[in-house]
Amino acid sequence: MRGVFGLLATLMLLASAALADGDKAGRFDYYVLSLGWSPSWCALEGDRRVSDQCDPRHDFGFTLHGLWPQFTVGWPSYCPTAERPPSRQMTADMADIMGSGGLAWHQWDKHGRCSGLSAAAYYAQARAAFEAVAKPEVFRQMHAPLEFPALLVEQAFIKANPKLAPETITVICKAGYFSEVRICLDKDLNPRACAPDTARDCRQRVIFPPVR
């Protein structure tokens, strides 16, 4: 019996080592830029947490959820890296587009480590990607919650960003709400086709709450 348990323990260690070996910083195929609609996050989670992000004084619409290194199949996470973690000031400086320093820290810890960049360079890359995408102004002009097909969000982004095409963007819904737009980018931050496991468009009608 001890031999069986020993064999299982060895196999688990080998599997763990293989997984760690597969998640090397700097080794990935492309990025996913995730833009969340802050009013939806607040309605579903933020208000319950009494998050400062949901205070109307911030006037948040689309915020940066993250810039995620991806494989053609799957994605790396929590990669070992020799880079130093970001300072509290660095994460706080990202709150203007991410909603909170806490999210900025989490995104570095889970995804930024895998970019192969320093924390400062990763945040600069994420900010550049966020600012390069035009956010359709029509969504900021709403004064009450609306319900419409999620596909309209994709169409609005493509109209506002001529370099985007349907295969480069996907729309995510959660609990009946529009949640976020994900845009696939190459390592130079140019739009590229999403891999099949990323391209999972929401096709239902969704609630789209207005900016607070």
C-alpha angles and dihedrals in degrees: 000000000000088000091056092049090047091052092049091049090051092049091049091051091049091049091050091049091050091050092049090047089053094055102063119160112255095019110111139109106232145336133260114209109205118201114188126200101235097205090058092049089049092050093049102035118346099068091052089053092045087234118189087222088074095056107116091229089077094058091206120183116155112010132183109263092177152303106243128195108225139192121218083254116027129338140258122246140182091010118188109251138175090217117110117248118253120272121244088254092054093053092044089053090061094056092090090071102020100045096235143026089233092064090047090055093047092049092052092046096049103030112006093063088062094055093075088230130117115258091255092050092046093052090047090051092048092049092048091051092048094049093046092064117080111223111217107252092210090080092057090054095064117109100186136028113281132194120216141136112295089227088075089068091057091048091050092053093048090050091050093045112042092189091064122090131186092262092056098055137052132185123222126204130192130193092342094311130107102251113176150332119237120201122192117224136178120235090274089055095251117140116263136170116283118241115248095258090056098042101081107135121195107233101181131099110268141190114251111193119203128248110276 
